[in-house]
Amino acid sequence: MSARLSGYDSAAGAGSGGGLLERRSELAAAAHAIDTLVAGAAAGPAGDPHPDPHPDPHPDPHPDPHPGSVDRVSGADAPAPHGGDRSGGHGGGVLVYRGEPGIGKTALLAEIRRTARDRCTVLTARGGETLTPVPFHLTRQLLQPALDRHDAEEVRRLLGEHHDLLAPALGLASPPPSSAAPADPQGVRDGLVRLLDRLAERLRDRPPVLLVDDAHWADAESLAWLEAYTRSRCDGRLPVLIVLAHRPPPSEPRGSADPAASSGPLAALGDRAVLTLGLDALTSEATAVLVREALGAHADEPFCHELWTVTSGNPYETVELLAKARDRTVEPVAESAGLLRELAAGARGGGLVARLEALGTGPTRLAWAIAVLGADSTPKLLAALTGMAPSEVADHVDRLRRARIVGAPPRPAPTEPHGTAPAPLEFVHPLIATAVHGSVPAAVRTALHGRAAWALTEAGHGPAAASRHLLEVHPDDDEDVVRQLRAAAVEHLAVGAPDAARRCLDRALAEPPRPETYATVLYELGCASLLTAPAATVRHLRSALDLPGLDDALRIDATYRLAQALAHSNRLGEAARTVAAEAARTPPGTGRRRLQAARFMYEGFQAAEEDGPGRSRRLAGLTADFTGADNSERALVAVRAFDAMLRGEPATEVVRLCDRALADGAPAGGLGWTDTTWGFEIPALTGIAYAFADRPDRAEALFGEAVRAFEISGWSGAHLAFAHTLLGLVHRRRGNLPRAQRHLEEGLRLADRVGTGLPVHWDTACLLVDTLLARGRTAEARKVADHYAFGPPWPGAIVLPDGPSVLGRLLLAEGRREEAVHALEEAAEALTVRGRHHGVWAPWPFDLARALAPTDPDRAARIATAAHVHAERLGTPTALGEALRCLALFAAPTESRRLLTRAVAHLAASPSRYEEARARRDLAHATGSPATLAEAASLAATCGADHLVPDEVTARASTHPPE
């Protein structure tokens, strides 16, 4: 067979020289992409891959002295190792080829591989129709060969601090024990993104080219990783070239190359492609060239045209038909053209099956086994599955190869050691695999899947490897199948594949489990859906709680997680009622206190409640004698500290409660940031209470540990976003506005990757609006507010800090006084009825007094006076300084100067540098002191505020003699 003909032959891979007919433009595009990649890698790093379109004219006046601290940019956008820039100077990207089955995608990728292999590191993978449910199957094909070139220590360095998270997903280590927390899918994706970056940096002299064939059958986890990798570059320039070949989506018109016709990660990769090319069928002229190369130059035109008509120009069918014509010694002339349709019938579908059956029972059974085992079709496993002797397997494989059903074994690489295990057998083409798999009688196919699961287990492959076969077995009340599927779900969760875990547990329920186990499997299914499908979690956990079979500990945990899922679904009231009902049935002790902590927490999180003061009294009474003897007491004390802070109780008491909720200044064992028994909320409440009690130092210690814990554990979704939000809160309270802005923008970036309208979006947008207003950037604050729909209707949960108060502040800054008054009055009404009077968390009194001063000064003065009373009770220097500064607006000039002097003194003793700058500005205008005004301006600049323009009311109310 000619080189050009074998180039279209999937069995041979591609020709050794002649190239591919009518693929010149496709190959030229690939060659150009490879040239650009190599040139970019040779050029080295150049420029910032993430330039700031709006550079800050006031850079952070307090740059981080420790570049490795939590103030660095986290997640997938972290700087590359070894000081390398991840995007600048690189010329990679995504290249997509799309076409119908048999159109020549595999042969085209083989030709591209030959083009690239002398200058690049070529990594290949192929999706499989029966392997789509196997998590990270494609990822392992791509990355394992690259990692195999390094010793164990170098692999550990490449995987970095996420080695324990990534190694199981890559098949380099066993999954962690079932007691370990499930891996966060976002964290695994981010870790794989960083790993590919490090590999690209190591291979700069031979940049990586990733060739992915049959990407339409790739597993969802691998596609999500590749999509995340390409999305992590704002300019689309990659240090690798990713080449995808796949079929058009079923709904897409034949021949269309529009990636927008589908959705999901594969479509997103197409959207980012440098070029997307649709592959067309061969023309009659190209088909004639192939006919004459295969059957002789004397092939006449009618014969060539008939062959083109029969195959519709499909390269695979053309090659197969020519091979059959040559085997049958068909003379390529017009008189023989009528034989072509009969010969073509055996290339696909029923004709192919008939050709297989003609080989005999043994080869047919072996082909069925290969179709079922897929990528695991080693001779040893095939022998175990079919019951054949190794010699029989070898004989039948030889017959299948001669019939062009199974491909020839790949040539071993020169570097492979002698005696390397034989490669799995593969069909010549995916069309054959599909036809053979579909031809297996249903009952036989089910039995083969069951035997395949057993064979894989006996060979030591583990529950996850066997699970894809168990999913295909008919339910049969087999408790051993239930046990294996539950174990497989644990392994899937451990590698960050919750969807695969849910498939296993759904199938386990269909088996079904024994009555005493059924509720436990439902509980496990609910837990597997907790972070990704809260609605499914609610359904499964409620069903589990309605059935007998859960012991007391599991009932408590199921109820706690059900409440978490309800809370994540913005159903806080339902969450509180759920844990309250179970707590009433639970005997006194640790379990009951766990449920009580959840109840008080979710009731307090609600934006509105019937009896807030009554709840606070009950919480205070319950925790009055607690010493922090165990985690359940510490958790309730943390909830109490947060509630006391919101109510404006004395800060000394709040700090005392926070200290009691910790163990030696840190979360106690079992109450940490990544602990799944209690959740991250408990340490978060403690740190927030510290921050608003004028102890940002202790809050920063807690929140900095949160960032580190989440990053190390791979929790890089909403958890890490919230940790950055909390650090932004700390820096906002300290007056380090640029650093606060940086953390808050990072929090929003991370949250945006997870979804929209999440609680963390509300909190972070609220804080960012407040921070931008402090910096004097009202227009930017409005853009953030509009982008994240910050405003009514408000969510069912409270916003950090109080959302209506911050919205009122924004409206005041925009000069929309009447709207601001309305928003601030709504905040006052909602908070006052609940007894929440913390003027820094909810600064509505100060802004409402200023807004009302021109039109209703008496009411404004009463609001300022009441705010001062609450500030004196709270007792923090920040609250006192802010209250005195507001009160000075309504005092006589002499008294106003005295109040402002006291305000400056309080704020100078506080951690709140920005508020101190504003008080000094007011004092300067009240006294007419240029020196004080200069001090205020200098301090404001240190805080990163663009300017300190006096409030309209402040300027009008202040009178002073010339200094």
Number of C-alpha atoms within 10 A of each C-alpha: 16 14 18 20 24 23 28 32 26 24 20 19 20 27 21 14 12 13 20 22 18 15 14 11 10 19 18 12 17 24 15 11 23 25 16 17 28 25 16 24 25 16 14 16 17 14 11 12 22 14 10 8 6 6 8 11 8 14 14 19 14 13 11 13 8 9 10 9 12 21 20 15 16 20 24 23 18 12 17 17 15 9 9 15 20 28 27 22 22 28 23 27 24 24 22 25 22 28 22 18 19 23 22 27 25 25 26 24 23 22 22 23 21 14 15 22 14 10 16 22 20 21 19 20 20 21 21 23 17 18 18 20 20 21 26 24 24 27 23 18 17 22 19 14 13 17 19 11 10 12 9 12 9 12 18 16 13 21 22 18 15 22 18 20 27 27 18 18 25 22 15 17 13 15 20 18 11 13 8 13 15 24 22 25 25 23 25 25 25 25 26 26 21 25 22 19 25 21 19 22 24 15 17 22 15 20 28 29 27 21 23 24 26 20 24 22 19 27 21 22 26 23 22 19 22 21 21 21 22 22 16 21 17 12 13 19 23 27 28 31 26 22 23 26 26 23 23 23 19 9 8 15 11 14 14 16 21 17 21 12 14 16 11 12 18 20 17 20 25 24 16 18 20 16 16 22 18 19 22 19 20 21 15 18 16 17 25 23 17 25 28 17 18 22 18 14 13 12 19 16 16 16 21 23 19 20 27 24 15 19 22 16 22 22 29 22 25 26 25 21 24 26 18 18 21 16 9 10 10 15 17 25 14 15 10 14 18 12 13 20 15 12 18 21 17 19 25 18 16 15 16 20 20 15 17 21 15 11 14 12 12 18 21 20 19 22 27 23 25 26 28 24 25 20 17 19 21 18 21 18 20 25 20 19 25 17 11 16 13 13 11 15 19 14 12 20 22 16 16 22 16 12 14 21 23 22 21 19 14 12 7 12 7 7 6 8 9 8 6 8 10 13 15 18 23 23 23 20 19 17 17 21 24 17 17 25 22 16 17 20 11 11 10 12 20 19 16 23 24 21 20 27 28 18 19 22 17 12 12 10 13 17 23 26 19 23 31 24 22 26 22 15 21 15 16 11 15 13 15 11 23 26 16 21 28 26 19 23 28 28 27 27 24 27 26 26 25 29 20 25 28 22 17 27 27 18 22 28 21 14 19 19 21 14 11 12 17 19 26 23 24 25 27 21 28 29 25 26 20 20 16 15 17 22 16 17 27 24 15 23 27 18 14 25 20 11 14 13 17 21 9 12 9 16 21 21 19 27 26 28 27 29 27 25 28 23 22 18 17 17 17 25 22 17 26 27 15 19 27 20 14 16 22 12 9 17 11 10 9 14 18 19 21 22 27 25 28 28 26 21 25 24 24 25 19 20 17 17 15 10 12 21 15 12 17 20 11 13 21 18 12 16 18 11 9 17 13 21 10 12 21 23 22 29 30 27 30 31 32 31 30 25 25 25 27 23 23 26 22 18 22 14 15 26 23 13 26 26 22 22 33 21 14 9 13 16 21 17 10 13 24 22 24 18 13 14 14 22 17 18 17 24 28 23 22 29 28 27 28 28 27 28 27 24 21 24 15 21 26 22 14 25 26 18 18 26 26 18 17 20 22 19 20 27 24 29 24 23 23 25 30 29 29 30 30 31 32 31 32 29 26 27 25 22 27 25 32 26 24 28 26 20 29 31 19 24 30 24 14 25 24 17 14 16 11 12 14 16 21 23 27 26 24 30 27 27 26 29 28 25 27 23 20 24 24 18 17 19 15 14 23 20 13 17 19 12 10 17 15 24 17 10 7 14 17 17 20 18 24 21 21 22 28 28 27 29 25 29 27 22 19 19 19 13 12 14 18 14 14 27 22 14 23 29 18 15 23 20 10 16 21 12 15 20 16 22 28 26 26 23 22 22 25 31 28 25 22 27 28 27 25 20 19 14 9 12 16 14 14 24 21 15 21 25 19 15 27 24 14 21 26 17 17 26 19 23 23 28 32 28 30 26 28 26 29 29 27 27 28 24 16 13 18 14 14 25 24 16 22 28 22 18 30 27 17 21 25 19 15 21 21 24 23 27 27 26 28 25 27 28 28 31 28 23 22 24 23 17 16 13 10 18 21 14 16 24 21 15 21 27 20 22 28 25 25 18 15 19 12 13 13 11 16 21 14 12 19 23 17 14 8 7 7
